[in-house]
């Protein structure tokens, strides 16, 4: 099998190609597919392994079925990694030893490649009395700082960046601080945040009532529901976070409500999971199943879709037995319920092939039809697997009354009545950013096409870069069939041209046919009014969505929906370094760091420039010579930045983001991840004490560029399905 383009091959080489320590491994994508198919077939009885190995290999060929990246990368290798994508950790206890034990469990989980979601609602609010020690509690956000620092540490030691979801109930007394947390750009950089919103709050909002903030059954205070909702929406409008999870709807529609209560999701939001729950993901590529694309006779082969669904359910069920688990509790939870998350990718491209415009009625109807086939065949396959291998241990016949099962056709329900189910939950729609690129740049998950063509810069081994044009899969097919004919604008819509209501309509249509949830970003135009933006969430609630994540380009997070680069301004000469005056005024700060026997002294000298006072140079001194070389290098570089002028506030932000793998320290009631981070805090404090701001822009800047990629540095980061993806180097992270 050949790759569709060089980018796909580069991604395979970097992320999914196995290379053993002895020099062996995958020499081609066909060998990767054969490795994965053979490993998953090993879970079958010996006499039928060859049959299922061949069927699995057939499904994987041409990327018609795409298992999640961890399965592609890890199955059939000697790597001590989990094949599950993400986990929700156990219920965090309201005690110091218990909290830090759960921090350890999260670290172990992420060390093996799993992302983690946590509900911090169980930790008492800040200011509460800690009986027995005569102290006041610091609240859940202070402990989230510990998780954030841990994630950076684990990320530095492993091959994959960590990802976490932090959840808090909207009735927790610290909810306002949680809502506003991401306004500090240096805080919770490894977290996605979601607010758990019950139906009672939405009723209070509709009636204009007050909303009680409670902990451990006691009301601490109350606030107007409207004011709290406006605060949440304003933070999301400005910062794209927190997201919202309608938690009562999640539990009411959960197949497994008889044996679990859900209070958190995985980092990308497609899997709402109980304590120690895990999500195992795979996607059927709808774009590969359409015959006669861009003709009046175009249709999706539903028989092939049904066959692939049955094969994929068996494949994912086998992976449960094949995978390692970071914690015994995760192993037990996964095997007690055998939850899988079968979804789709390439939906937008498949709709294009069939002449249906994303978000319109015909597209909604086709989406319902195709997902209906997947739902029906997934449940039938699971019932037949239960007959062959046994139902999952916590299966109860009462599950047939749950909403997802009650809506099945009678033939499927009869199969379940007779055999039970092998899997407690079967479907979800996950983000497929990198694997969709691997499959030839098909549209990702359930999202619309972001851009039909763009140029990607690829870094070479010698450090140079080359440019490669990249086209969406549907556009490639259009050009093959239609040549230079222009595609119709009313069909080739994109994330930039769709309205929020179009996004919601597609998400709601899919949610009605999906067991778990959907990773989906509702893209909003930059100039959308605040009231219209807030209405998106109300509309999503009434349409039946289980959760919502939105993105509006803004000056803080950047404009991620710009395809064409802005006009290039004439290059300007670098400003010369300012000469040093003979004498400068400054301030020296004393810093105590636990690892150092001697105090560290940070001196920042200032200069007067055009009537403004601003930092000019920095020195760090201590009797402890251990840090001399790096502190000298650091202060020289920072001083050079200070002397060049311009906005220097980023210096403090960058220093505060540095972490020490050996651990940080608690200073002034807050966790500081490293000595450089402590120095960054001093720089920030010093800048804040200057009487005149260091820089006042003369005019509002043009719409902000895309955020910079943390891997290659290019301003090419976009947000799709709750994940950050770089258009240049292929970097991907759920955050």
C-alpha positions, 0 to 999 in steps of 0.5 A, a space after each residue: 500500500 502506498 501513502 497518499 503523500 509525503 506528509 502521511 509517510 512522514 507521520 508514519 515514520 515519526 509516530 507509528 513506525 516500530 523500530 526495535 532496539 535490535 534494528 528490526 521493525 516495520 519497513 513499510 506501512 504494510 508491515 505496520 498493518 500486519 504487525 497490528 493485525 497479528 497482535 490483535 488476532 492473538 486474542 482469538 482462539 488458536 484455530 481461528 486466529 488466521 481468519 481474524 488476522 486476515 480480516 483485521 488486516 483487510 479492514 486496516 488496509 487503505 485506512 478504511 478502519 483506523 485504530 487510535 494512534 496508541 494501538 498503531 504504535 504499540 500493538 505487537 511491540 515490546 514497548 511497555 505502554 498502554 493501548 488505551 488512549 485516555 483515562 479518568 482517574 479515581 475519585 480524589 479524596 479530601 485528604 492530603 495523603 489521598 490527594 497526593 496518592 492520586 497525583 502519583 496514580 495520574 503520573 504513572 498513567 501518563 508515563 505509559 502514554 495515557 491522558 487523564 481526566 479528573 473531577 476536583 469537586 471532592 476537594 474542600 474549598 479554599 478557606 475551609 477549616 482543616 480540623 486537627 492542624 489549625 489551618 485553612 484549606 488551599 482549595 482544589 485549584 492549588 492542588 491542580 497546580 501540582 497536577 499541572 507541574 507533574 504533567 510537565 515533568 512526565 512530558 519531558 521524560 516521555 515520547 508523548 506530551 501529556 494531556 489532562 482534563 480538569 472538571 469542577 461542579 458549578 455548585 462548588 464554592 471555588 467555581 468562580 476562581 476555576 472559571 477564571 483560572 485560564 485568564 492567567 496564561 501561565 497557569 494550567 497549561 497542561 489542562 483542558 477545563 470543563 464545568 459540570 453543569 446539572 439540569 437544576 442549574 439550567 432550570 435556575 438560569 431559566 427562572 432567574 433564581 439564585 444558585 447555592 454553592 455547596 460542599 459536603 452537603 452544606 451551603 456556603 453561599 449563593 449567587 445569582 445563576 444568571 451572573 455565574 453563567 455570564 461569568 462562565 460564558 465570558 471566560 469561554 468567549 475570551 479564552 475558549 475555556 472552560 468547556 461545559 459538560 451537561 453532567 445529568 444528561 451524561 448519566 441519564 443516557 449512560 448504558 451503565 447507569 446501574 453500576 457507575 456514576 460519571 463525573 469527568 471526561 477524558 481530555 478531549 471530551 468524547 468519553 465520559 467515564 467513571 472513576 478509573 474508566 478507560 477509553 479505547 478508540 477506533 474510527 471508520 473512515 467514511 471517505 473511503 466508502 463512497 462510490 462514484 464521488 461527485 456524481 448524481 449516483 454517488 452513494 456510501 456502501 452501507 453493506 461495507 460499512 456494516 461489515 467494517 463495523 462488525 470487524 472493528 467491534 471485535 478488533 477493539 474488544 480484543 485490544 482490551 485483553 491485549 493492552 497493558 494498564 498503568 494501574 490495577 484499578 484501570 485493568 479491573 474497570 476496563 474488563 468488568 465493563 469492556 467499554 469501547 469507543 468506535 467512531 468515524 472520520 472523513 464524514 465531511 469528505 463523504 458528504 462532499 462526495 455525495 453532494 450534501 453540504 455540511 450542516 444542511 438538512 441533507 447532510 444531517 439526514 445522511 449523518 443520521 443514516 450512516 451512524 444508524 448503520 454503525 449503531 445497529 451493527 455494533 450492538 448486533 456484533 457485541 451481542 454475537 460476541 457475547 454469545 461466543 465469548 460471554 457477556 461483560 461481567 456487569 451486564 444486566 438485562 435492565 440495560 435494555 431499558 436505557 435510552 440507547 438500547 431502547 431505541 434499537 430495532 426489535 431484531 437487535 434487541 432480541 439478539 441482546 435479550 438472548 445473549 447479553 452484550 460483550 461491551 457496556 458502551 460501544 460508540 463515541 466520536 473521537 478527534 482523529 487529527 494525526 490519523 486522518 493525516 496518515 490516511 491522506 488528509 481526510 476530514 477529521 472526525 465529525 468536523 467540517 474541513 478546516 482548509 481545502 489546501 495549504 502549504 506545510 513546512 517540513 523540517 529536514 534532517 539537516 535542519 533545513 525546511 521544505 515546503 509541501 502543498 497539502 490538500 484535503 482528500 475530497 479536493 484531491 478527488 475533485 481535481 482527479 475527476 474534474 481537472 481545473 474546474 472550480 468546486 462549487 462554493 455552496 458545497 465546499 464549505 469550511 470551518 470558516 464559513 459555517 455558522 455556529 448553528 450548522 456545527 450544533 445541528 451536526 453535533 446534535 444529530 450525531 449525539 442521538 446515535 452515539 453511546 458516549 460523547 463527541 469531540 467537536 469544536 463549535 467554531 464561532 466568528 471573531 465578531 460574534 456578539 457576546 449574547 449570540 455566543 452565549 446562546 450557542 450553549 443554550 441552544 446546544 443544551 436544548 438540542 440534546 448535546 452532552 457537552 460543548 466546546 467552542 472557539 472564537 478567535 481572539 487577541 489572547 489565544 490567537 486567530 486559528 481560523 486564518 488560512 491565507 497568511 497575512 501580508 508580509 510587512 517590510 523587514 525592519 532592522 533589529 533595534 540596536 542594544 541600548 548603551 548602559 548608563 554609568 549608574 542605574 537604579 534597581 532593586 535586589 530581591 532575596 529568594 530562598 530555594 529548598 535545594 540551596 543552602 544559601 539564599 539567591 539574590 536577584 537584582 534588576 536594574 532599570 533605566 529611564 526611556 522616553 519618560 518610562 522606567 523599564 528593566 535594563 539588566 538582571 543579575 543572579 548571585 548566590 554563595 552556592 556556585 552549583 548554578 553559576 554557569 546557567 544563571 550567568 548565561 540566563 541573565 546575559 540573555 535576559 538582559 539582552 532582551 531587556 535592552 532591545 526594548 519592546 514588550 518584555 512581559 513574555 520573559 516572565 511567562 517563559 521563565 514561570 513555565 520552566 519545571 524541574 524534573 526533581 520537583 519544585 517548591 511551595 512559595 507564598 502558598 503557591 506551587 513553583 515548579 523550578 528555581 527559574 520559575 521563581 526568578 520569573 515570578 520576581 521579574 513579573 512582580 518587578 515589572 508590575 511595580 514600575 510606575 509607568 507601563 513598559 509599553 503602550 501600543 499606539 493602536 489595536 493590532 491586526 487580528 492575532 496570528 495563529 499561536 506558535 507551535 511548541 515543537 517547531 515554533 511556527 505560527 501554525 497552530 490550529 484547534 480542531 476537536 479540542 486538540 491543538 494541531 500544527 499545520 507545519 510539523 504535524 505536532 498534535 496535543 489535546 489541549 
